Amino acid sequence: MPLPSGGHSVPMPEHDRLSERDFGRIAELIGEHVGIKLPPTKRLMVEGRLRKRVRGLGHQSLADYCHFLFDGQGLASEWVHVIDAVTTNKTDFFREPTHFEALEEQVVPALLARHHGPEPRLKLWSAACSNGAEVYTIAMVMAEIAARRTLRFSVLGTDISTEVLEHAARAIYPQAMVEPVPSALRQRYLMQGSSPSRRNEVRIVPELRRMVRFGRLNLMEPRYAIDRDVDVIFLRNVLIYFERATQEAVVSRLVDHLRPGGFLFLGHSESMIGSNLNLRQVAPAVFQKS
């Protein structure tokens, strides 16, 4: 969900630029409803992102599109596409790999010690899942653990962008993107494309896809329609794009969905956010609820 740190845009004709007023209105909406700040330095980036949508709808210019949004009652139907256009979803398989080592070696054993019954079930949630790489990484780690002992698990992935959620549900990725996946796990959980057009792509195996589900969620909402007995929540490298008050509000809401003894994973650059709440740090950027 975060915005990129920069990028290069092809200069556009002056008549096909966002006016200061239109950019301000878009930035205000994104800030209020998504929590991400769009400073003036992002104006060229936003223009470039919206032009594809402008062409797709048949508008003549960005000015026409903004007139449709703000003066022609188009915002209600177009809002989700505006969000998709101006937010970027950057993630990788096994990103910050020490977190997945902690999940396997510390977190899951601690959770299983608390769960009673012959077949414990763990719920894991990637709260800003982007294209699904983090969700399927979690699922691979959990499937490896489940192969060694009796255990059921499910992984939920949520994001504000409908476009990346569709990508995540398809579970098809470029070959280069899965290079961080250990070779043994690639053999077990990835299928190589067989047709000429798919030779450089892989897909997550059906057995693993059945362990995950995806849904749309805006972290700025005051309440989340999510179970309140989640064992593990991942929210990494997203909070850095929010203002401090928003960061703490989002983390507080997430913690409300953790069962006692549950764990929250933040990005390594975000660990101070978790330190300000009633959480016990158990590993770098990994916190446990009392």
Backbone as CSV, one residue per row, in Angstrom:
resi,resn,N_x,N_y,N_z,CA_x,CA_y,CA_z,C_x,C_y,C_z
1,MET,0.789,-1.212,0.000,0.000,0.000,0.000,0.827,1.271,0.000
2,PRO,2.089,1.271,0.429,2.820,2.517,0.501,3.137,3.111,-0.848
3,LEU,3.433,4.385,-0.850,3.852,5.080,-2.049,5.336,4.868,-2.278
4,PRO,5.784,4.970,-3.532,7.200,4.825,-3.790,7.949,6.053,-3.325
5,SER,9.243,5.891,-3.114,10.043,7.018,-2.660,10.315,8.008,-3.775
6,GLY,10.102,7.600,-4.983,10.349,8.517,-6.089,10.021,7.854,-7.398
7,GLY,10.492,8.389,-8.489,10.240,7.805,-9.793,10.360,8.877,-10.848
8,HIS,10.422,8.468,-12.095,10.566,9.405,-13.187,9.291,9.382,-14.007
9,SER,8.792,10.534,-14.352,7.589,10.646,-15.153,7.934,11.359,-16.456
10,VAL,7.309,10.937,-17.534,7.471,11.623,-18.805,6.729,12.941,-18.723
11,PRO,7.380,14.077,-19.069,6.688,15.361,-18.999,5.423,15.349,-19.820
12,MET,4.369,15.939,-19.268,3.083,15.962,-19.947,2.783,17.381,-20.414
13,PRO,1.984,17.516,-21.459,1.616,18.852,-21.909,0.927,19.620,-20.780
14,GLU,1.100,20.926,-20.802,0.553,21.747,-19.725,-0.959,21.594,-19.619
15,HIS,-1.628,21.372,-20.782,-3.085,21.252,-20.737,-3.524,19.915,-20.150
16,ASP,-2.576,18.961,-20.003,-2.922,17.654,-19.437,-2.196,17.445,-18.118
17,ARG,-2.212,18.474,-17.308,-1.624,18.417,-15.979,-2.720,18.596,-14.937
18,LEU,-2.477,18.082,-13.743,-3.391,18.336,-12.630,-3.217,19.772,-12.164
19,SER,-4.313,20.477,-12.062,-4.222,21.819,-11.494,-3.865,21.708,-10.013
20,GLU,-3.362,22.787,-9.460,-3.035,22.786,-8.039,-4.261,22.455,-7.201
21,ARG,-5.400,22.964,-7.628,-6.650,22.712,-6.890,-7.037,21.239,-6.966
22,ASP,-6.966,20.640,-8.174,-7.366,19.235,-8.317,-6.405,18.312,-7.563
23,PHE,-5.098,18.590,-7.657,-4.155,17.771,-6.904,-4.429,17.893,-5.407
24,GLY,-4.714,19.104,-4.962,-5.004,19.314,-3.546,-6.222,18.524,-3.095
25,ARG,-7.244,18.468,-3.945,-8.452,17.718,-3.579,-8.178,16.212,-3.517
26,ILE,-7.401,15.706,-4.472,-7.040,14.287,-4.447,-6.180,13.981,-3.225
27,ALA,-5.183,14.820,-2.969,-4.293,14.602,-1.826,-5.066,14.636,-0.516
28,GLU,-6.026,15.539,-0.406,-6.814,15.628,0.824,-7.642,14.365,1.035
29,LEU,-8.246,13.858,-0.024,-9.040,12.629,0.087,-8.173,11.430,0.459
30,ILE,-7.022,11.294,-0.191,-6.137,10.167,0.108,-5.637,10.259,1.539
31,GLY,-5.265,11.442,1.970,-4.797,11.606,3.339,-5.864,11.296,4.364
32,GLU,-7.083,11.757,4.101,-8.171,11.571,5.066,-8.655,10.132,5.123
33,HIS,-8.783,9.483,3.976,-9.424,8.166,3.931,-8.437,6.996,3.859
34,VAL,-7.218,7.250,3.423,-6.228,6.182,3.303,-5.098,6.360,4.314
35,GLY,-4.882,7.600,4.769,-3.868,7.858,5.772,-2.503,8.194,5.203
36,ILE,-2.356,8.159,3.883,-1.079,8.422,3.230,-1.027,9.881,2.790
37,LYS,0.069,10.538,3.119,0.241,11.932,2.746,0.810,12.029,1.336
38,LEU,0.212,12.920,0.541,0.693,13.189,-0.809,1.221,14.623,-0.857
39,PRO,2.500,14.823,-0.610,3.052,16.176,-0.677,3.120,16.654,-2.122
40,PRO,3.314,17.953,-2.339,3.400,18.482,-3.710,4.458,17.792,-4.566
41,THR,5.499,17.254,-3.939,6.539,16.568,-4.712,6.032,15.303,-5.392
42,LYS,4.856,14.809,-4.991,4.283,13.604,-5.606,3.320,13.942,-6.748
43,ARG,3.201,15.209,-7.068,2.203,15.601,-8.070,2.456,14.963,-9.435
44,LEU,3.714,14.993,-9.916,4.016,14.378,-11.207,3.753,12.881,-11.187
45,MET,4.086,12.240,-10.080,3.832,10.806,-9.954,2.345,10.514,-10.037
46,VAL,1.525,11.295,-9.335,0.076,11.088,-9.354,-0.475,11.321,-10.756
47,GLU,0.010,12.349,-11.428,-0.432,12.598,-12.804,-0.145,11.392,-13.700
48,GLY,1.076,10.882,-13.610,1.438,9.727,-14.432,0.588,8.511,-14.133
49,ARG,0.293,8.291,-12.852,-0.499,7.127,-12.461,-1.944,7.238,-12.954
50,LEU,-2.490,8.440,-12.928,-3.900,8.614,-13.286,-4.134,8.625,-14.790
51,ARG,-3.101,8.902,-15.568,-3.315,9.037,-17.014,-3.824,7.735,-17.638
52,LYS,-3.336,6.589,-17.177,-3.819,5.315,-17.711,-5.311,5.162,-17.464
53,ARG,-5.758,5.531,-16.271,-7.186,5.452,-15.952,-7.978,6.450,-16.788
54,VAL,-7.421,7.635,-16.984,-8.080,8.664,-17.789,-8.328,8.139,-19.197
55,ARG,-7.301,7.541,-19.785,-7.447,6.993,-21.142,-8.454,5.847,-21.166
56,GLY,-8.388,4.995,-20.147,-9.291,3.841,-20.113,-10.753,4.231,-20.083
57,LEU,-11.054,5.353,-19.453,-12.448,5.816,-19.377,-12.843,6.693,-20.559
58,GLY,-11.856,7.043,-21.401,-12.163,7.851,-22.580,-12.201,9.339,-22.340
59,HIS,-11.674,9.802,-21.205,-11.622,11.242,-20.960,-10.502,11.860,-21.786
60,GLN,-10.656,13.135,-22.103,-9.697,13.812,-22.956,-8.460,14.287,-22.215
61,SER,-8.581,14.490,-20.900,-7.468,15.046,-20.143,-7.681,14.790,-18.659
62,LEU,-6.649,15.068,-17.873,-6.767,14.981,-16.421,-7.783,15.977,-15.894
63,ALA,-7.858,17.123,-16.524,-8.847,18.118,-16.105,-10.265,17.588,-16.292
64,ASP,-10.523,16.930,-17.434,-11.847,16.338,-17.674,-12.139,15.263,-16.630
65,TYR,-11.132,14.463,-16.326,-11.317,13.386,-15.352,-11.644,13.960,-13.975
66,CYS,-10.939,14.991,-13.571,-11.211,15.598,-12.264,-12.572,16.278,-12.241
67,HIS,-12.980,16.838,-13.370,-14.331,17.399,-13.443,-15.367,16.289,-13.237
68,PHE,-15.120,15.133,-13.853,-15.989,13.971,-13.667,-16.014,13.533,-12.205
69,LEU,-14.848,13.529,-11.570,-14.784,13.089,-10.176,-15.523,14.031,-9.238
70,PHE,-15.183,15.306,-9.321,-15.603,16.238,-8.287,-16.851,17.041,-8.623
71,ASP,-17.146,17.182,-9.910,-18.313,17.975,-10.299,-19.396,17.139,-10.969
72,GLY,-19.042,15.942,-11.384,-20.003,15.095,-12.074,-20.430,13.878,-11.300
73,GLN,-20.230,13.874,-9.990,-20.625,12.765,-9.116,-19.979,11.435,-9.495
74,GLY,-18.784,11.506,-10.089,-18.119,10.268,-10.468,-17.290,9.652,-9.357
75,LEU,-17.070,10.387,-8.269,-16.161,9.911,-7.232,-16.671,8.648,-6.548
76,ALA,-17.981,8.529,-6.383,-18.536,7.368,-5.676,-18.158,6.065,-6.371
77,SER,-18.235,6.040,-7.677,-17.918,4.813,-8.414,-16.439,4.698,-8.737
78,GLU,-15.732,5.811,-8.743,-14.349,5.833,-9.205,-13.337,5.819,-8.068
79,TRP,-13.791,6.008,-6.840,-12.879,6.180,-5.712,-11.903,5.018,-5.566
80,VAL,-12.400,3.794,-5.676,-11.526,2.634,-5.498,-10.437,2.613,-6.570
81,HIS,-10.740,3.110,-7.772,-9.739,3.135,-8.842,-8.716,4.243,-8.620
82,VAL,-9.142,5.341,-8.024,-8.195,6.398,-7.659,-7.186,5.857,-6.650
83,ILE,-7.678,5.124,-5.656,-6.793,4.526,-4.653,-5.805,3.579,-5.322
84,ASP,-6.310,2.708,-6.195,-5.430,1.764,-6.889,-4.352,2.494,-7.682
85,ALA,-4.730,3.634,-8.288,-3.801,4.340,-9.165,-2.686,5.029,-8.390
86,VAL,-3.002,5.623,-7.259,-2.006,6.463,-6.590,-1.263,5.753,-5.469
87,THR,-1.618,4.511,-5.157,-0.862,3.765,-4.169,-0.059,2.679,-4.867
88,THR,1.107,2.393,-4.318,2.003,1.387,-4.882,2.194,0.284,-3.867
89,ASN,2.289,-0.924,-4.339,2.405,-2.069,-3.438,3.717,-2.771,-3.682
90,LYS,4.652,-2.551,-2.783,5.991,-3.130,-2.905,6.168,-4.198,-1.836
91,THR,6.426,-5.414,-2.265,6.702,-6.486,-1.312,7.477,-7.579,-2.028
92,ASP,8.010,-8.497,-1.274,8.800,-9.587,-1.835,8.552,-10.851,-1.029
93,PHE,8.868,-11.995,-1.619,8.859,-13.243,-0.871,10.030,-13.226,0.120
94,PHE,9.753,-13.683,1.326,10.758,-13.785,2.391,11.480,-12.453,2.621
95,ARG,10.738,-11.364,2.527,11.301,-10.050,2.848,11.573,-9.984,4.353
96,GLU,12.702,-9.416,4.735,13.142,-9.410,6.130,13.087,-10.842,6.686
97,PRO,13.952,-11.721,6.166,13.855,-13.164,6.446,13.973,-13.545,7.915
98,THR,14.618,-12.718,8.727,14.723,-13.069,10.148,13.357,-13.142,10.812
99,HIS,12.388,-12.437,10.255,11.038,-12.519,10.811,10.438,-13.906,10.631
100,PHE,10.728,-14.535,9.519,10.165,-15.861,9.280,10.913,-16.932,10.077
101,GLU,12.175,-16.658,10.369,12.892,-17.528,11.298,12.280,-17.409,12.692
102,ALA,11.966,-16.166,13.101,11.338,-15.969,14.407,9.960,-16.618,14.456
103,LEU,9.209,-16.536,13.349,7.884,-17.161,13.302,7.990,-18.663,13.552
104,GLU,8.949,-19.294,12.898,9.090,-20.750,13.004,9.716,-21.185,14.335
105,GLU,10.716,-20.471,14.781,11.502,-20.946,15.921,11.008,-20.432,17.270
106,GLN,10.376,-19.255,17.304,9.938,-18.683,18.561,8.430,-18.557,18.680
107,VAL,7.821,-17.951,17.675,6.418,-17.550,17.787,5.484,-18.748,17.777
108,VAL,5.603,-19.597,16.771,4.692,-20.743,16.700,4.855,-21.676,17.904
109,PRO,6.075,-22.031,18.333,6.179,-22.849,19.552,5.517,-22.205,20.765
110,ALA,5.664,-20.882,20.917,5.031,-20.202,22.051,3.517,-20.255,21.951
111,LEU,2.993,-20.111,20.751,1.542,-20.172,20.559,1.005,-21.575,20.827
112,LEU,1.705,-22.578,20.339,1.243,-23.951,20.531,1.262,-24.355,21.994
113,ALA,2.173,-23.772,22.757,2.215,-24.061,24.191,0.968,-23.550,24.899
114,ARG,0.309,-22.540,24.311,-0.898,-21.970,24.897,-2.165,-22.662,24.408
115,HIS,-2.099,-23.266,23.222,-3.278,-23.901,22.626,-3.431,-25.320,23.179
116,HIS,-4.645,-25.653,23.519,-4.927,-26.985,24.048,-5.793,-27.758,23.044
117,GLY,-5.764,-29.037,23.130,-6.548,-29.868,22.229,-5.645,-30.655,21.313
118,PRO,-6.194,-31.680,20.681,-5.370,-32.583,19.863,-4.894,-31.954,18.555
119,GLU,-5.620,-30.963,18.036,-5.256,-30.375,16.741,-5.411,-28.855,16.816
120,PRO,-4.421,-28.152,17.341,-4.530,-26.701,17.459,-4.628,-26.034,16.094
121,ARG,-5.338,-24.904,16.058,-5.468,-24.143,14.821,-4.989,-22.722,15.066
122,LEU,-4.108,-22.247,14.210,-3.575,-20.903,14.331,-4.102,-20.023,13.205
123,LYS,-4.435,-18.773,13.560,-4.901,-17.785,12.595,-3.824,-16.720,12.418
124,LEU,-3.440,-16.490,11.168,-2.430,-15.487,10.854,-2.999,-14.486,9.864
125,TRP,-2.589,-13.230,9.979,-3.181,-12.159,9.182,-2.081,-11.228,8.681
126,SER,-2.020,-11.055,7.368,-1.172,-10.039,6.749,-2.065,-8.848,6.438
127,ALA,-1.907,-7.760,7.213,-2.895,-6.679,7.206,-2.700,-5.671,6.081
128,ALA,-1.596,-5.740,5.369,-1.399,-4.922,4.168,-0.643,-5.799,3.183
129,CYS,-1.361,-6.743,2.607,-0.725,-7.906,1.965,-0.196,-7.634,0.570
130,SER,-0.559,-6.501,-0.025,-0.084,-6.172,-1.359,-0.407,-7.319,-2.331
131,ASN,0.576,-7.774,-3.102,0.308,-8.771,-4.148,0.304,-10.210,-3.639
132,GLY,0.353,-10.384,-2.322,0.229,-11.724,-1.757,1.532,-12.430,-1.445
133,ALA,2.675,-11.827,-1.782,3.953,-12.507,-1.542,4.158,-12.797,-0.059
134,GLU,3.797,-11.838,0.802,3.959,-12.070,2.234,3.014,-13.167,2.719
135,VAL,1.785,-13.167,2.234,0.806,-14.184,2.634,1.308,-15.578,2.289
136,TYR,1.783,-15.755,1.069,2.222,-17.081,0.658,3.546,-17.478,1.326
137,THR,4.368,-16.487,1.670,5.566,-16.804,2.445,5.179,-17.349,3.814
138,ILE,4.247,-16.662,4.473,3.753,-17.138,5.768,3.190,-18.548,5.629
139,ALA,2.399,-18.763,4.583,1.767,-20.065,4.388,2.802,-21.162,4.161
140,MET,3.872,-20.854,3.424,4.931,-21.849,3.220,5.576,-22.233,4.547
141,VAL,5.899,-21.236,5.352,6.529,-21.513,6.648,5.597,-22.347,7.516
142,MET,4.325,-21.989,7.544,3.371,-22.721,8.374,3.150,-24.135,7.855
143,ALA,3.131,-24.304,6.540,2.947,-25.643,5.974,4.125,-26.549,6.320
144,GLU,5.331,-25.972,6.362,6.498,-26.757,6.750,6.381,-27.201,8.207
145,ILE,5.911,-26.312,9.062,5.727,-26.677,10.472,4.647,-27.742,10.599
146,ALA,3.536,-27.558,9.860,2.421,-28.504,9.939,2.806,-29.885,9.416
147,ALA,3.808,-29.947,8.554,4.251,-31.253,8.048,4.998,-32.046,9.117
148,ARG,5.461,-31.351,10.159,6.237,-32.017,11.200,5.414,-32.335,12.443
149,ARG,4.242,-31.699,12.565,3.423,-31.950,13.751,1.959,-31.659,13.419
150,THR,1.041,-32.126,14.253,-0.384,-31.916,14.014,-0.719,-30.453,14.246
151,LEU,-1.189,-29.815,13.202,-1.451,-28.379,13.268,-2.291,-27.964,12.077
152,ARG,-3.298,-27.152,12.345,-4.058,-26.514,11.274,-3.790,-25.017,11.322
153,PHE,-3.875,-24.374,10.165,-3.661,-22.930,10.144,-4.418,-22.312,8.971
154,SER,-4.641,-21.021,9.070,-5.217,-20.257,7.966,-4.535,-18.901,7.944
155,VAL,-4.409,-18.341,6.745,-3.758,-17.046,6.577,-4.714,-16.120,5.833
156,LEU,-4.973,-14.965,6.423,-5.805,-13.936,5.803,-4.914,-12.817,5.287
157,GLY,-5.172,-12.373,4.070,-4.472,-11.217,3.523,-5.469,-10.124,3.202
158,THR,-5.220,-8.918,3.688,-6.098,-7.788,3.386,-5.275,-6.625,2.844
159,ASP,-5.914,-5.818,2.019,-5.278,-4.628,1.471,-6.375,-3.682,1.009
160,ILE,-6.033,-2.425,0.844,-7.013,-1.445,0.371,-7.162,-1.486,-1.143
161,SER,-6.164,-2.025,-1.841,-6.157,-2.014,-3.304,-6.816,-3.266,-3.872
162,THR,-7.897,-3.074,-4.613,-8.570,-4.215,-5.243,-7.705,-4.841,-6.335
163,GLU,-6.892,-4.018,-6.975,-6.051,-4.523,-8.062,-5.040,-5.530,-7.545
164,VAL,-4.357,-5.206,-6.446,-3.349,-6.154,-5.946,-4.003,-7.369,-5.309
165,LEU,-5.201,-7.217,-4.766,-5.901,-8.372,-4.201,-6.249,-9.383,-5.294
166,GLU,-6.619,-8.883,-6.467,-6.882,-9.781,-7.587,-5.606,-10.512,-7.998
167,HIS,-4.500,-9.800,-8.005,-3.201,-10.412,-8.306,-2.878,-11.487,-7.281
168,ALA,-3.087,-11.171,-6.006,-2.788,-12.119,-4.935,-3.622,-13.384,-5.067
169,ALA,-4.893,-13.231,-5.385,-5.768,-14.396,-5.505,-5.368,-15.276,-6.691
170,ARG,-4.862,-14.675,-7.772,-4.396,-15.472,-8.921,-3.154,-16.268,-8.560
171,ALA,-2.313,-15.696,-7.700,-1.115,-16.392,-7.192,-0.131,-16.752,-8.290
172,ILE,-0.027,-15.914,-9.301,0.929,-16.106,-10.396,1.984,-15.008,-10.310
173,TYR,3.266,-15.407,-10.356,4.356,-14.453,-10.156,5.464,-14.684,-11.179
174,PRO,6.190,-13.620,-11.526,7.354,-13.804,-12.405,8.399,-14.690,-11.726
175,GLN,9.090,-15.462,-12.522,10.123,-16.356,-11.995,11.150,-15.593,-11.152
176,ALA,11.534,-14.415,-11.608,12.546,-13.642,-10.888,12.080,-13.235,-9.500
177,MET,10.788,-13.069,-9.329,10.279,-12.593,-8.039,10.382,-13.649,-6.948
178,VAL,10.374,-14.919,-7.311,10.402,-15.986,-6.304,11.821,-16.486,-6.024
179,GLU,12.829,-15.793,-6.547,14.214,-16.205,-6.294,14.552,-16.267,-4.802
180,PRO,13.992,-15.370,-3.945,14.317,-15.471,-2.518,13.755,-16.716,-1.827
181,VAL,12.826,-17.420,-2.459,12.246,-18.616,-1.852,13.280,-19.735,-1.874
182,PRO,13.586,-20.360,-0.737,14.554,-21.468,-0.727,14.180,-22.539,-1.747
183,SER,15.192,-23.152,-2.343,14.953,-24.081,-3.454,14.040,-25.238,-3.062
184,ALA,14.178,-25.764,-1.846,13.316,-26.872,-1.421,11.864,-26.440,-1.371
185,LEU,11.612,-25.214,-0.940,10.236,-24.719,-0.877,9.707,-24.407,-2.272
186,ARG,10.582,-23.956,-3.175,10.140,-23.729,-4.556,9.662,-25.035,-5.178
187,GLN,10.358,-26.117,-4.907,9.969,-27.403,-5.474,8.634,-27.877,-4.925
188,ARG,8.360,-27.589,-3.656,7.129,-28.080,-3.035,5.918,-27.197,-3.304
189,TYR,6.124,-25.897,-3.386,4.978,-24.981,-3.342,4.794,-24.126,-4.589
190,LEU,5.643,-24.297,-5.606,5.516,-23.508,-6.829,5.397,-24.422,-8.039
191,MET,4.508,-24.061,-8.943,4.333,-24.787,-10.198,4.880,-23.935,-11.338
192,GLN,5.682,-24.532,-12.202,6.257,-23.827,-13.337,5.231,-23.731,-14.454
193,GLY,5.152,-22.556,-15.095,4.262,-22.414,-16.243,4.684,-23.329,-17.376
194,SER,3.719,-23.926,-18.061,4.028,-24.900,-19.114,3.850,-24.338,-20.518
195,SER,2.926,-23.396,-20.713,2.719,-22.844,-22.052,3.842,-21.861,-22.378
196,PRO,4.112,-21.623,-23.658,5.205,-20.701,-24.036,5.074,-19.329,-23.396
197,SER,3.841,-18.839,-23.250,3.641,-17.501,-22.683,3.827,-17.476,-21.175
198,ARG,3.878,-18.673,-20.551,3.980,-18.752,-19.096,5.314,-19.331,-18.623
199,ARG,6.250,-19.504,-19.517,7.507,-20.172,-19.167,8.276,-19.439,-18.068
200,ASN,8.132,-18.134,-18.021,8.863,-17.337,-17.034,8.004,-16.985,-15.817
201,GLU,6.948,-17.765,-15.607,6.061,-17.520,-14.476,5.894,-18.788,-13.646
202,VAL,5.513,-18.581,-12.395,5.187,-19.702,-11.511,3.860,-19.392,-10.831
203,ARG,3.236,-20.453,-10.326,1.987,-20.276,-9.577,2.064,-21.079,-8.284
204,ILE,1.498,-20.517,-7.233,1.438,-21.211,-5.952,0.573,-22.462,-6.107
205,VAL,0.993,-23.581,-5.524,0.244,-24.833,-5.673,-1.135,-24.718,-5.018
206,PRO,-2.132,-25.457,-5.538,-3.497,-25.362,-4.997,-3.577,-25.687,-3.514
207,GLU,-2.760,-26.654,-3.054,-2.823,-27.049,-1.650,-2.508,-25.867,-0.735
208,LEU,-1.588,-25.011,-1.142,-1.245,-23.845,-0.330,-2.279,-22.733,-0.516
209,ARG,-2.776,-22.562,-1.742,-3.788,-21.529,-1.981,-5.033,-21.770,-1.148
210,ARG,-5.337,-23.037,-0.880,-6.515,-23.339,-0.071,-6.356,-22.898,1.377
211,MET,-5.143,-22.658,1.800,-4.892,-22.246,3.180,-5.040,-20.741,3.383
212,VAL,-5.232,-19.984,2.296,-5.269,-18.523,2.403,-6.556,-17.970,1.810
213,ARG,-6.898,-16.782,2.244,-8.009,-16.036,1.645,-7.675,-14.549,1.702
214,PHE,-8.339,-13.782,0.840,-8.050,-12.364,0.715,-9.325,-11.543,0.824
215,GLY,-9.181,-10.323,1.324,-10.313,-9.419,1.423,-9.845,-7.976,1.470
216,ARG,-10.718,-7.074,1.096,-10.359,-5.653,1.083,-10.559,-5.051,2.471
217,LEU,-9.598,-4.254,2.906,-9.677,-3.579,4.198,-8.898,-2.277,4.139
218,ASN,-9.519,-1.212,4.610,-8.865,0.080,4.760,-8.434,0.221,6.212
219,LEU,-7.141,0.321,6.452,-6.631,0.410,7.819,-7.098,1.672,8.537
220,MET,-7.607,2.654,7.800,-8.091,3.884,8.417,-9.501,3.737,8.989
221,GLU,-10.173,2.635,8.678,-11.521,2.437,9.216,-11.468,2.322,10.734
222,PRO,-12.493,2.843,11.435,-12.464,2.792,12.909,-12.613,1.385,13.468
223,ARG,-13.197,0.486,12.688,-13.363,-0.908,13.132,-13.051,-1.835,11.959
224,TYR,-12.507,-2.998,12.285,-12.178,-3.993,11.275,-13.091,-5.201,11.454
225,ALA,-13.674,-5.663,10.355,-14.540,-6.846,10.408,-13.690,-8.111,10.342
226,ILE,-12.860,-8.278,11.348,-11.905,-9.384,11.430,-12.068,-10.049,12.790
227,ASP,-11.824,-11.361,12.843,-11.893,-12.081,14.125,-11.000,-11.416,15.169
228,ARG,-11.378,-11.560,16.422,-10.597,-10.987,17.520,-9.794,-12.050,18.268
229,ASP,-9.559,-13.171,17.627,-8.715,-14.202,18.236,-7.599,-14.614,17.281
230,VAL,-7.027,-13.603,16.605,-5.932,-13.854,15.674,-4.654,-14.117,16.472
231,ASP,-3.858,-15.055,16.012,-2.622,-15.415,16.713,-1.430,-14.569,16.290
232,VAL,-1.358,-14.237,15.007,-0.206,-13.500,14.480,-0.691,-12.478,13.459
233,ILE,-0.216,-11.251,13.584,-0.516,-10.207,12.606,0.796,-9.651,12.066
234,PHE,0.888,-9.569,10.751,2.002,-8.902,10.088,1.518,-7.555,9.545
235,LEU,2.208,-6.480,9.883,1.974,-5.169,9.271,3.342,-4.503,9.144
236,ARG,3.991,-4.754,8.026,5.387,-4.350,7.899,5.577,-3.344,6.769
237,ASN,6.358,-2.299,7.085,6.768,-1.307,6.092,5.600,-0.566,5.462
238,VAL,4.571,-0.330,6.262,3.412,0.450,5.848,3.258,1.674,6.744
239,LEU,3.461,1.488,8.029,3.230,2.556,8.993,4.138,3.759,8.755
240,ILE,5.291,3.555,8.155,6.211,4.665,7.917,5.608,5.727,7.002
241,TYR,4.548,5.389,6.281,3.910,6.353,5.387,2.788,7.125,6.071
242,PHE,2.504,6.802,7.331,1.440,7.454,8.081,2.023,8.458,9.067
243,GLU,1.202,9.420,9.461,1.598,10.322,10.536,1.568,9.567,11.865
244,ARG,2.274,10.114,12.862,2.463,9.400,14.120,1.143,9.005,14.784
245,ALA,0.185,9.940,14.843,-1.092,9.631,15.495,-1.807,8.499,14.766
246,THR,-1.732,8.490,13.441,-2.369,7.436,12.657,-1.667,6.104,12.887
247,GLN,-0.341,6.121,12.961,0.411,4.899,13.231,-0.075,4.232,14.512
248,GLU,-0.142,5.007,15.571,-0.511,4.444,16.868,-1.960,3.982,16.886
249,ALA,-2.842,4.716,16.191,-4.246,4.310,16.145,-4.410,2.989,15.397
250,VAL,-3.709,2.836,14.287,-3.805,1.606,13.494,-3.270,0.418,14.289
251,VAL,-2.096,0.582,14.896,-1.516,-0.524,15.669,-2.416,-0.885,16.843
252,SER,-3.000,0.101,17.491,-3.899,-0.168,18.609,-5.105,-0.987,18.169
253,ARG,-5.650,-0.640,16.995,-6.798,-1.412,16.490,-6.381,-2.840,16.153
254,LEU,-5.208,-2.992,15.565,-4.741,-4.335,15.235,-4.557,-5.185,16.487
255,VAL,-3.959,-4.603,17.503,-3.707,-5.348,18.739,-5.023,-5.835,19.354
256,ASP,-6.091,-5.068,19.174,-7.403,-5.492,19.677,-7.861,-6.805,19.048
257,HIS,-7.313,-7.141,17.880,-7.718,-8.377,17.192,-6.803,-9.549,17.513
258,LEU,-5.763,-9.309,18.297,-4.887,-10.392,18.736,-5.450,-11.051,19.989
259,ARG,-5.385,-12.372,20.051,-5.727,-13.052,21.292,-4.619,-12.789,22.311
260,PRO,-4.879,-12.906,23.604,-3.808,-12.780,24.595,-2.666,-13.740,24.262
261,GLY,-1.452,-13.216,24.276,-0.299,-14.022,23.903,-0.002,-14.003,22.423
262,GLY,-0.841,-13.313,21.624,-0.602,-13.220,20.189,0.547,-12.290,19.853
263,PHE,0.987,-12.331,18.594,2.194,-11.626,18.183,1.915,-10.655,17.038
264,LEU,2.599,-9.520,17.094,2.537,-8.501,16.046,3.918,-8.310,15.452
265,PHE,4.017,-8.427,14.117,5.262,-8.186,13.388,5.164,-6.838,12.680
266,LEU,6.095,-5.937,12.962,6.200,-4.662,12.268,7.463,-4.656,11.420
267,GLY,7.600,-3.652,10.548,8.839,-3.510,9.798,9.965,-3.117,10.734
268,HIS,11.186,-3.473,10.388,12.311,-3.185,11.275,12.470,-1.690,11.527
269,SER,12.102,-0.866,10.559,12.204,0.582,10.749,11.038,1.138,11.556
270,GLU,10.085,0.291,11.919,8.879,0.738,12.626,8.814,0.231,14.067
271,SER,9.883,-0.351,14.558,9.821,-1.032,15.847,9.488,-0.103,17.002
272,MET,9.855,1.181,16.902,9.556,2.115,17.990,8.058,2.330,18.160
273,ILE,7.299,2.143,17.096,5.847,2.305,17.189,5.270,1.268,18.145
274,GLY,5.706,0.025,18.012,5.228,-1.024,18.903,5.700,-0.830,20.329
275,SER,6.860,-0.200,20.496,7.406,-0.006,21.838,6.556,0.942,22.674
276,ASN,5.749,1.773,22.016,4.933,2.743,22.738,3.620,2.162,23.237
277,LEU,3.322,0.923,22.902,2.067,0.307,23.314,2.344,-0.752,24.379
278,ASN,1.270,-1.306,24.903,1.402,-2.301,25.970,1.744,-3.663,25.374
279,LEU,2.926,-3.730,24.761,3.380,-4.941,24.100,4.789,-5.263,24.575
280,ARG,5.102,-6.523,24.607,6.430,-6.967,25.026,7.237,-7.345,23.782
281,GLN,8.394,-6.698,23.594,9.217,-7.020,22.441,9.970,-8.325,22.695
282,VAL,9.828,-9.278,21.748,10.444,-10.593,21.911,11.530,-10.868,20.889
283,ALA,11.598,-10.037,19.858,12.620,-10.139,18.806,12.598,-8.803,18.069
284,PRO,13.579,-8.528,17.223,13.550,-7.259,16.511,12.257,-7.053,15.726
285,ALA,11.515,-5.994,16.126,10.248,-5.626,15.495,9.156,-6.691,15.648
286,VAL,9.274,-7.555,16.649,8.260,-8.569,16.942,7.795,-8.345,18.378
287,PHE,6.478,-8.219,18.556,5.908,-7.872,19.847,4.823,-8.872,20.243
288,GLN,4.709,-9.119,21.545,3.710,-10.049,22.057,2.722,-9.303,22.942
289,LYS,1.448,-9.631,22.746,0.394,-9.046,23.565,0.315,-9.783,24.905
290,SER,0.127,-9.045,25.971,0.043,-9.653,27.304,-1.194,-10.516,27.414
